[in-house]
């Protein structure tokens, strides 16, 4: 386990990233290149990023000691206890700092706090095994199921995704929630949605959460000086989302519109 990690945000009073009221710890670093990423400042290596916001240069990412971070987050304990909430570790991709995430989760677990992570399963199985003893819940993204397309567009190895998800489902103490970001032109092709529906159905999964595309992170690309290729992509209509829901429900997989990615 690692005592220090790079954190770029601590968000309190979240209700979209696990049950109840939660505090989310966002870890820096992600190997993927999703064009729709809402937290582009988290991407690439585990090192601080700089952007220009309101004419000022700002550093994104601060090295934090696990014990100090736990002390800070536990100030919210009353909200966890009264709402059935807890702590969610997100990113970036949490598995990129698996040793530090494991240290944090262990400390929260020992304090009796409900623990969750958000992950894409982008790393070999040994990374997630470091976390599972201390996890209550995993919010697991399924994006593009065609191996060649997934590697080309976002740089993910689908074999890692499947191995991680199937391992997590075998852990009886962990509640696994598959989540599907609905990204026009990428994840919403009917062949991709049907592939996801067939896959989760084969695993005995009865419900998935759908995360409709939004433009909330678009300004961050300007701050970073990066090109944002999704700026003209419209959000999905209610009818389009209903049609997507029907693909899953026709296969006896229930859907839940679960906030936004």
C-alpha positions as CSV (number, residue, x, y, z in Angstrom):
1,X,0.0,0.0,0.0
2,X,1.1,3.5,-0.7
3,X,0.7,6.3,1.9
4,X,0.6,9.2,-0.6
5,X,-1.4,9.8,-3.8
6,X,-2.2,12.6,-6.2
7,X,-5.7,14.0,-5.7
8,X,-7.3,16.6,-7.9
9,X,-10.6,17.1,-6.1
10,X,-12.7,16.2,-3.0
11,X,-16.4,16.7,-3.7
12,X,-18.9,16.6,-0.9
13,X,-22.6,16.0,-0.7
14,X,-22.8,13.9,-3.9
15,X,-25.9,11.8,-4.5
16,X,-25.1,10.3,-7.9
17,X,-22.0,8.1,-7.2
18,X,-23.3,5.4,-4.9
19,X,-26.0,5.3,-2.3
20,X,-26.9,8.1,0.1
21,X,-24.9,11.3,0.6
22,X,-21.2,10.7,-0.4
23,X,-17.9,12.3,-0.5
24,X,-16.0,11.6,-3.7
25,X,-12.2,11.6,-3.8
26,X,-10.9,12.1,-7.4
27,X,-7.5,10.6,-8.1
28,X,-5.3,11.9,-10.9
29,X,-4.3,9.8,-13.8
30,X,-6.1,7.8,-16.5
31,X,-4.7,5.8,-19.5
32,X,-7.8,6.2,-21.6
33,X,-8.6,8.8,-24.3
34,X,-12.4,9.0,-24.3
35,X,-13.3,12.0,-26.5
36,X,-16.3,12.8,-24.2
37,X,-14.3,12.8,-20.9
38,X,-15.9,15.2,-18.4
39,X,-12.8,15.3,-16.3
40,X,-10.0,15.8,-18.9
41,X,-7.8,17.4,-16.3
42,X,-7.5,13.9,-14.7
43,X,-6.1,12.2,-17.8
44,X,-2.7,10.9,-18.7
45,X,0.1,10.5,-16.2
46,X,-0.1,10.6,-12.4
47,X,1.5,14.1,-12.1
48,X,0.0,17.6,-11.7
49,X,-1.5,19.3,-14.7
50,X,-1.7,23.0,-15.4
51,X,-4.5,25.0,-17.1
52,X,-5.3,28.6,-17.6
53,X,-8.6,29.6,-16.1
54,X,-9.9,33.2,-15.9
55,X,-6.5,34.3,-17.0
56,X,-4.7,32.6,-14.2
57,X,-2.4,29.5,-14.3
58,X,-3.7,26.8,-11.9
59,X,-2.2,23.5,-10.9
60,X,-4.5,20.5,-11.0
61,X,-3.5,17.8,-8.5
62,X,-2.1,17.8,-5.0
63,X,-0.1,15.1,-3.3
64,X,-2.0,14.0,-0.2
65,X,-1.2,11.7,2.7
66,X,-3.8,9.0,3.2
67,X,-4.2,9.7,6.9
68,X,-4.7,13.5,6.4
69,X,-7.3,12.8,3.6
70,X,-9.2,10.3,5.8
71,X,-9.3,12.8,8.7
72,X,-10.7,15.5,6.3
73,X,-13.3,13.2,4.8
74,X,-14.4,11.9,8.2
75,X,-15.7,15.3,9.1
76,X,-18.7,14.3,6.9
77,X,-19.3,11.1,8.9
78,X,-22.7,12.3,10.2
79,X,-24.0,12.6,6.6
80,X,-22.8,9.1,5.8
81,X,-24.5,7.6,8.9
82,X,-27.8,9.4,8.5
83,X,-28.2,8.9,4.7
84,X,-26.7,5.5,4.2
85,X,-23.9,7.1,2.2
86,X,-20.1,6.8,2.4
87,X,-17.0,7.4,0.3
88,X,-16.5,6.9,-3.4
89,X,-13.0,7.0,-5.0
90,X,-13.1,8.1,-8.6
91,X,-10.8,9.6,-11.2
92,X,-9.3,9.6,-13.6
93,X,-9.1,5.9,-13.4
94,X,-8.8,4.7,-9.7
95,X,-6.8,1.6,-10.7
96,X,-4.0,3.8,-11.9
97,X,-3.2,4.6,-8.3
98,X,-4.3,1.2,-7.0
99,X,-1.9,1.1,-4.1
100,X,-2.9,4.4,-2.7
101,X,-6.6,3.7,-3.3
102,X,-6.2,0.4,-1.4
103,X,-4.7,2.3,1.5
104,X,-7.6,4.8,1.6
105,X,-10.3,2.1,1.3
106,X,-8.8,0.0,4.0
107,X,-8.8,3.0,6.4
108,X,-12.4,3.9,5.6
109,X,-13.4,0.3,5.8
110,X,-11.9,-0.1,9.3
111,X,-13.8,3.0,10.4
112,X,-17.1,1.4,9.3
113,X,-17.7,3.7,6.3
114,X,-19.4,2.4,3.2
115,X,-16.8,2.3,0.4
116,X,-17.2,2.5,-3.4
117,X,-15.1,3.1,-6.5
118,X,-15.8,4.1,-10.0
119,X,-13.8,2.2,-12.6
120,X,-13.5,1.3,-16.2
121,X,-11.6,-1.9,-15.5
122,X,-8.7,-0.6,-17.6
123,X,-5.9,-2.5,-15.9
124,X,-5.0,-6.2,-15.3
125,X,-6.8,-8.0,-12.6
126,X,-4.0,-7.7,-10.0
127,X,-4.8,-4.0,-9.7
128,X,-8.4,-4.4,-8.6
129,X,-7.6,-7.3,-6.3
130,X,-5.7,-4.9,-4.1
131,X,-9.0,-3.0,-3.5
132,X,-11.7,-5.7,-3.3
133,X,-11.1,-6.7,0.4
134,X,-12.2,-3.2,1.4
135,X,-15.0,-2.5,-1.0
136,X,-18.8,-2.5,-0.6
137,X,-19.7,-1.3,-4.0
138,X,-18.3,-0.9,-7.5
139,X,-19.7,1.4,-10.2
140,X,-18.3,-0.2,-13.3
141,X,-18.4,1.5,-16.7
142,X,-19.1,-0.5,-19.9
143,X,-18.4,1.6,-23.0
144,X,-17.4,0.0,-26.3
145,X,-17.5,-3.8,-26.5
146,X,-15.9,-4.4,-29.9
147,X,-12.2,-5.0,-29.0
148,X,-10.8,-3.3,-32.0
149,X,-13.0,-0.3,-31.8
150,X,-12.5,0.1,-28.1
151,X,-8.7,0.0,-28.5
152,X,-8.8,2.5,-31.4
153,X,-11.2,5.0,-29.9
154,X,-10.5,5.0,-26.1
155,X,-7.4,2.8,-25.8
156,X,-9.0,0.1,-23.6
157,X,-8.4,-3.6,-23.7
158,X,-11.9,-5.2,-23.5
159,X,-10.4,-8.5,-22.2
160,X,-9.3,-6.6,-19.0
161,X,-12.8,-5.1,-18.7
162,X,-14.5,-8.5,-18.8
163,X,-12.0,-10.1,-16.5
164,X,-12.3,-7.4,-13.9
165,X,-16.1,-7.3,-14.1
166,X,-16.5,-11.1,-13.8
167,X,-14.1,-11.2,-10.9
168,X,-16.0,-8.5,-9.1
169,X,-19.3,-10.3,-9.6
170,X,-17.9,-13.3,-7.9
171,X,-17.2,-11.3,-4.7
172,X,-20.3,-11.8,-2.6
173,X,-19.6,-8.8,-0.4
174,X,-19.5,-6.3,-3.3
175,X,-22.5,-4.8,-5.0
176,X,-21.6,-4.3,-8.6
177,X,-23.5,-1.7,-10.7
178,X,-22.7,-1.7,-14.5
179,X,-23.0,1.8,-15.9
180,X,-23.2,2.7,-19.6
181,X,-22.3,6.2,-20.7
182,X,-24.6,7.0,-23.6
183,X,-22.3,8.8,-26.0
184,X,-23.8,9.6,-29.5
185,X,-21.6,8.3,-32.3
186,X,-19.6,6.1,-29.9
187,X,-21.5,3.9,-27.4
188,X,-25.1,4.4,-28.7
189,X,-24.8,2.3,-31.9
190,X,-27.4,-0.4,-31.7
191,X,-24.8,-3.1,-32.2
192,X,-22.8,-1.9,-29.2
193,X,-25.9,-1.6,-27.0
194,X,-27.1,-5.0,-27.9
195,X,-23.6,-6.4,-27.3
196,X,-23.6,-4.9,-23.8
197,X,-27.1,-6.1,-23.1
198,X,-26.3,-9.7,-24.2
199,X,-23.1,-9.7,-22.2
200,X,-24.6,-8.5,-18.9
201,X,-27.6,-10.8,-19.4
202,X,-25.1,-13.7,-19.8
203,X,-23.6,-12.8,-16.4
204,X,-26.9,-12.8,-14.6
205,X,-27.0,-9.0,-14.2
206,X,-30.6,-7.8,-14.0
207,X,-30.1,-4.0,-14.0
208,X,-27.8,-1.5,-15.5
209,X,-27.5,2.3,-15.1
210,X,-27.5,4.6,-18.1
211,X,-25.5,7.8,-18.0
212,X,-26.7,10.2,-20.7
213,X,-24.1,12.4,-22.5
214,X,-23.7,16.0,-21.3
215,X,-21.5,19.0,-22.1
216,X,-20.6,20.0,-18.5
217,X,-16.9,19.4,-18.9
218,X,-16.5,21.2,-22.2
219,X,-15.0,24.4,-20.9
220,X,-12.2,22.4,-19.3
221,X,-10.7,21.6,-22.7
222,X,-10.4,25.3,-23.4
223,X,-8.6,25.8,-20.0
224,X,-6.2,23.0,-20.9
225,X,-5.7,24.3,-24.5
226,X,-6.9,21.0,-25.9
227,X,-9.3,20.4,-28.8
228,X,-12.7,19.2,-27.8
229,X,-14.2,17.2,-30.6
230,X,-17.6,16.8,-29.0
231,X,-18.7,20.4,-28.8
232,X,-21.3,20.1,-31.5
233,X,-22.8,16.8,-30.3
234,X,-26.3,17.2,-29.0
235,X,-27.6,15.6,-25.9
236,X,-30.0,12.7,-26.3
237,X,-33.7,13.3,-26.4
238,X,-36.1,11.6,-24.1
239,X,-37.4,9.5,-27.0
240,X,-33.8,8.4,-27.9
241,X,-33.2,7.4,-24.3
242,X,-36.5,5.5,-24.2
243,X,-35.4,3.5,-27.3
244,X,-32.1,2.6,-25.7
245,X,-33.9,1.5,-22.5
246,X,-36.1,-0.8,-24.6
247,X,-33.1,-2.6,-26.1
248,X,-32.2,-3.7,-22.5
249,X,-35.7,-4.2,-21.2
250,X,-36.5,-6.5,-24.2
251,X,-33.7,-8.7,-23.0
252,X,-35.1,-8.6,-19.4
253,X,-32.4,-6.2,-18.1
254,X,-33.9,-3.3,-16.2
255,X,-32.4,0.2,-16.6
256,X,-32.0,3.2,-14.3
257,X,-31.1,6.7,-15.5
258,X,-28.4,7.4,-13.0
259,X,-27.3,11.0,-13.1
260,X,-24.7,12.0,-15.5
261,X,-21.2,10.9,-16.4
